[in-house]
Amino acid sequence: MLTRLMTPIPEEYTKPAEQQGKIVRVDYETAEETKHAYVYQPYDFDPTVPHDIYYLLHGGGGSAESLFGREGDNVDIKNAIDHLIENGEMPPVLMVAPTYYTKTFADKGIQGSGLAVRAFPEELVKYLIPAIEGRNAVPRDRRFIGGFSMGSVTTWYALQYCLDYFYTFLPMCGDSWALGEKGGGSQPEETVRILEEAVKSQGYGPDDFFVYAMDGTKDISYPNLTPMMRVMEQGSDLFDFGPQGNTVYLEQEDGIHTADHAKQYFFFALKDIYS
């Protein structure tokens, strides 16, 4: 495991950049309702140019507005991404902020949220990705998925079921619920075995994905995520923690379960991945 003080978002990065991207709303149809997501488009966006694209899930109780706000907003994390792109620290990218809640799964408690995130992978690949990408779908090696808390649980489900669509996974502060709530902590070996089998059954191996996981040592999710990551590190032939491996786990000393910490982790990950 690697304990690292993940770089906070510099104060100047939370203010509007000179070259500002924008947040736009995209409505899309599912089998049962009309939903929406908010999409970050970089400055001087050209839809004919291929971009890396991120699908980012909020924590339990949140909404599609949790990350970027609403259309036209300039929230701190959006400003930080603008600065990273403007300063050449990362390329122009697209980012999509949807919600896993539906009319069917309107209960935002633990049980309702658990059902919602388990059902979301089907909506993601069947309805959301086509609505966002249309005929200009990006190859899977340019498609990322990540999330905080219950959004992290969603990210693990995407690894388990959606490897045809995603290469990079950014779970923040949440374990895999392949064996139920907190299964990554209570049954870490069994959880990792299920994930390994899921990767292999989809026809992929260690060269076909990348996991960049993060948590804080005082986060409520730490006792659930850390045991399964330790099993991956010490007892897996699929998840490789080596210098050129496919799995990273960063632990923020004294990090707690807040949206501000999640934004800090995401900011750090973007800088690190593209450095």
C-alpha positions in Angstrom: 0.0 0.0 0.0 1.2 3.5 -0.7 0.4 6.2 1.8 0.8 9.6 0.2 -0.3 13.1 1.0 -2.4 13.8 -2.1 -1.9 17.3 -3.3 -4.8 19.6 -2.3 -6.4 21.7 -5.0 -4.4 25.0 -5.0 -6.6 28.0 -4.1 -5.9 29.7 -7.4 -7.2 26.6 -9.2 -10.6 27.0 -7.6 -11.2 30.4 -9.3 -12.3 30.7 -12.9 -9.5 30.1 -15.5 -8.8 32.4 -18.4 -9.8 29.5 -20.8 -13.0 28.2 -19.4 -14.8 25.1 -20.4 -18.5 24.9 -19.9 -21.1 22.6 -18.3 -24.0 21.5 -20.5 -27.1 19.4 -19.7 -27.9 16.3 -21.8 -31.3 14.6 -21.5 -31.6 11.0 -22.4 -34.3 8.3 -22.5 -34.2 5.0 -20.6 -36.7 2.2 -20.7 -38.8 3.9 -18.0 -38.1 7.6 -17.9 -36.3 10.7 -19.1 -33.1 11.4 -17.2 -30.3 13.9 -17.5 -26.6 14.3 -17.0 -24.2 17.2 -16.9 -21.3 17.2 -19.3 -18.0 19.2 -18.9 -16.8 20.4 -22.3 -13.3 21.9 -22.4 -12.4 25.3 -23.8 -12.7 25.6 -27.5 -14.4 22.2 -27.7 -14.4 20.5 -31.1 -16.7 17.5 -31.2 -14.9 16.1 -34.3 -11.7 15.7 -32.3 -11.4 12.5 -30.1 -11.2 13.1 -26.4 -10.8 11.0 -23.3 -14.1 10.8 -21.6 -14.9 10.3 -17.9 -18.2 9.0 -16.4 -18.2 10.2 -12.8 -20.7 9.0 -10.1 -21.7 10.9 -7.0 -22.0 9.5 -3.5 -25.1 8.2 -1.8 -27.9 10.7 -1.5 -26.5 12.9 -4.3 -27.7 13.8 -7.7 -26.4 14.6 -11.2 -25.8 18.2 -10.0 -23.4 17.0 -7.2 -20.2 17.3 -9.1 -20.5 20.2 -11.6 -23.6 21.9 -10.5 -26.0 22.9 -13.3 -25.6 24.1 -16.8 -23.4 27.2 -16.9 -22.1 26.9 -13.3 -18.4 27.4 -12.4 -17.9 25.3 -9.4 -14.5 24.7 -7.8 -13.7 21.3 -9.4 -14.8 22.5 -12.8 -12.4 25.5 -12.4 -9.6 23.2 -11.3 -10.1 21.0 -14.5 -10.0 24.2 -16.6 -6.7 25.2 -15.0 -5.1 21.8 -15.5 -6.0 21.8 -19.2 -5.0 25.5 -19.6 -1.6 24.8 -18.0 -0.9 21.8 -20.1 -1.1 19.4 -17.1 -3.7 17.3 -18.8 -5.3 17.2 -22.3 -8.7 18.5 -23.0 -11.3 15.8 -21.9 -15.0 15.3 -21.6 -16.6 14.5 -18.2 -20.1 13.2 -17.7 -21.9 13.5 -14.3 -25.1 11.4 -14.2 -27.1 9.8 -11.4 -27.9 6.2 -10.7 -31.2 7.1 -9.0 -34.4 6.5 -10.9 -38.1 6.5 -10.2 -37.7 2.8 -9.4 -34.8 3.4 -7.0 -35.9 6.7 -5.5 -34.9 5.7 -1.9 -31.6 7.4 -1.2 -30.9 5.3 1.9 -28.2 2.6 2.0 -30.6 -0.2 0.8 -32.1 1.9 -2.0 -28.8 3.3 -3.1 -27.3 -0.3 -3.2 -30.1 -1.4 -5.5 -29.7 1.7 -7.7 -25.9 1.3 -8.2 -26.3 -2.4 -8.9 -28.8 -1.7 -11.7 -26.9 1.3 -13.1 -24.4 -0.6 -15.4 -27.1 -1.7 -17.7 -28.5 1.9 -18.0 -24.9 3.2 -18.5 -24.0 1.0 -21.5 -27.5 0.8 -23.0 -28.7 4.4 -22.7 -26.2 6.9 -21.3 -23.1 6.2 -23.3 -25.0 6.2 -26.7 -26.8 9.4 -25.7 -23.5 11.1 -24.8 -21.2 9.8 -27.5 -23.6 9.0 -30.4 -21.9 8.0 -33.5 -18.5 9.3 -32.3 -18.1 6.6 -29.6 -14.5 6.6 -28.2 -12.5 3.4 -28.0 -12.6 1.7 -24.5 -9.0 2.7 -23.8 -10.1 6.3 -23.7 -13.1 5.8 -21.6 -12.8 6.2 -17.8 -15.3 5.6 -15.0 -15.0 6.7 -11.4 -16.9 7.8 -8.4 -17.0 8.6 -4.7 -18.6 6.4 -2.0 -21.6 4.8 -3.6 -20.2 6.0 -6.9 -17.1 4.0 -6.0 -19.3 0.9 -5.5 -20.7 1.7 -9.0 -17.2 1.8 -10.4 -16.4 -1.7 -9.0 -19.7 -3.0 -10.6 -18.5 -1.5 -13.9 -15.3 -3.4 -13.6 -17.3 -6.5 -12.9 -19.8 -6.2 -15.8 -18.7 -3.5 -18.3 -15.1 -4.2 -19.3 -16.1 -4.0 -23.0 -16.7 -0.3 -22.4 -14.1 0.9 -19.9 -10.3 0.6 -19.5 -9.6 2.9 -16.5 -11.4 2.7 -13.1 -11.2 5.4 -10.4 -12.9 4.1 -7.3 -12.7 6.6 -4.4 -13.7 5.6 -0.8 -15.9 2.6 -1.5 -15.5 -1.1 -1.8 -16.9 -3.7 -4.2 -20.4 -5.0 -3.1 -20.1 -8.1 -5.3 -21.0 -10.0 -2.1 -23.2 -7.4 -0.6 -22.8 -4.2 1.5 -19.2 -3.9 2.9 -18.3 -7.2 1.3 -14.8 -5.9 0.5 -14.1 -5.6 4.2 -16.0 -8.7 5.5 -15.1 -11.1 2.7 -12.1 -9.5 0.9 -10.6 -12.7 -0.5 -14.0 -13.9 -1.9 -14.7 -10.5 -3.3 -11.4 -10.3 -5.1 -11.9 -13.8 -6.5 -15.3 -12.7 -7.9 -13.7 -9.7 -9.5 -10.9 -11.8 -11.0 -13.3 -14.3 -12.5 -15.5 -11.5 -13.8 -12.5 -9.9 -15.7 -11.5 -13.3 -17.1 -15.0 -14.3 -18.1 -15.4 -11.1 -20.1 -12.3 -12.1 -22.1 -9.7 -9.8 -20.5 -6.4 -10.1 -18.7 -4.0 -7.9 -16.7 -3.0 -5.8 -19.7 -6.6 -4.8 -20.5 -7.5 -2.5 -17.6 -6.2 -0.1 -15.0 -7.5 0.5 -11.5 -6.5 3.7 -9.6 -8.2 3.5 -6.2 -8.0 6.0 -3.3 -9.2 6.3 0.3 -8.5 8.2 3.5 -7.2 6.4 6.6 -9.9 7.9 8.7 -12.6 7.5 6.1 -15.6 5.3 7.1 -15.0 3.3 3.9 -11.4 2.6 4.7 -12.1 -0.7 6.7 -14.1 -2.0 3.8 -11.9 -1.0 0.8 -8.5 -1.6 2.3 -8.8 -5.3 3.0 -9.8 -6.2 -0.6 -7.0 -4.0 -1.9 -4.5 -5.8 0.3 -5.7 -9.1 -1.1 -5.3 -7.8 -4.6 -1.7 -6.7 -3.8 -0.6 -9.8 -1.9 -2.6 -12.6 -3.5 -3.7 -12.0 -7.0 -2.2 -12.8 -10.4 -4.5 -10.4 -12.1 -4.2 -7.2 -10.1 -0.5 -6.0 -10.3 0.7 -3.3 -8.0 4.2 -3.2 -9.5 5.8 0.0 -11.0 4.4 -1.0 -14.5 1.4 -2.7 -13.1 -2.4 -2.2 -13.6 -3.4 -1.3 -10.0 -2.7 1.6 -7.7 -4.1 2.2 -4.2 -3.3 5.5 -2.5 -4.1 6.1 1.1 -4.5 9.7 2.3 -3.3 10.0 5.9 -6.2 11.2 8.1 -8.5 11.6 5.1 -12.2 11.5 6.0 -15.5 10.8 4.1 -16.3 14.2 2.6 -16.9 15.6 -0.9 -14.0 17.9 -0.4 -11.6 15.0 0.1 -13.1 13.3 -2.9 -12.5 16.3 -5.1 -8.9 16.5 -3.8 -8.4 12.8 -4.7 -9.8 13.2 -8.2 -7.7 16.3 -8.8 -4.6 14.4 -7.7 -5.4 11.4 -9.8 -5.8 13.6 -12.9 -2.4 15.2 -12.4 -0.8 11.8 -11.6 -2.4 9.8 -14.5 -1.3 12.4 -17.1 2.1 13.3 -15.7 
